[in-house]
C-alpha cells in the first residue's frame, strides 16, 4: 500500500509479498513500481516500510532498493525495522555498493 503526506510517500514493501527473495522477483517488483515512482515529485521523499516483510534477501533488495537509491539518493528513507533479515540485507547492500541508505530513527 502507498500513503502520501505533504512531502513524502510511504511504500509498504509487504505489498510485494511477505517473503522477498530472488533477483528476478526484485526486478519485477521494481518494474511494477515504476508507474507509482513517476508520481513522486522532485522534493518528495520515499519512505520504505518493512513492517509486513518476513524475509528480505540481498538479491531481491539489490534489484529493488539499489536502483531506488541510485534514482533518489537521500530522498529514499528506510523506516525502522526489528526484522533481522532486513538489517542483515541492508548492511550487505551498503558494503557491496559502498553507499549508505538514509535510515529514519
C-alpha positions, 0 to 999 in steps of 0.5 A: 500500500502507498500513503502520501503526506505533504512531502513524502510517500510511504511504500509498504514493501509487504505489498510485494509479498511477505517473503522477498527473495530472488533477483528476478522477483526484485526486478519485477517488483521494481518494474511494477513500481515504476508507474507509482515512482513517476508520481513522486515529485522532485522534493518528495521523499520515499519512505520504505516500510518493512513492517509486513516483510518476513524475509528480505534477501540481498538479491531481491533488495539489490534489484529493488532498493539499489536502483531506488537509491541510485534514482533518489539518493537521500530522498529514499528513507528506510523506516525502522525495522526489528526484522533481522533479515532486513538489517542483515540485507541492508548492511550487505547492500551498503558494503557491496555498493559502498553507499549508505541508505538514509535510515529514519530513527 
